[in-house]
Amino acid sequence: MLYPSIDSLMQRLDSKYTLVTVAAKRARQLQMHNDTTIQRPVSHKLVGCALEEINSEQLTYTHVPSKDENEER
């Protein structure tokens, strides 16, 4: 069984695309610095650790509008 579940992760972020992007960026940070905020992660892989951080709300995401989005408004 997948931990954390996709349902619990989707309650934290607005889309699956955002989830994948945030988890991938955090996994790269973990690869370089190995500074996980989870005491005892269930997953031994970096993407899994990133997903656990998102699920525990220790990792958050804030949408910043791009230059193109500002011009459309």
Buried (B, 14 or more C-beta within 10 A) or exposed (E): EEEBEEEEBEEBBEEEEBBEEBBEEBBEBBEEEEEBEBEEBEBEEBBBBBBBBBBEEEBEBEEEEEEEEEEEE
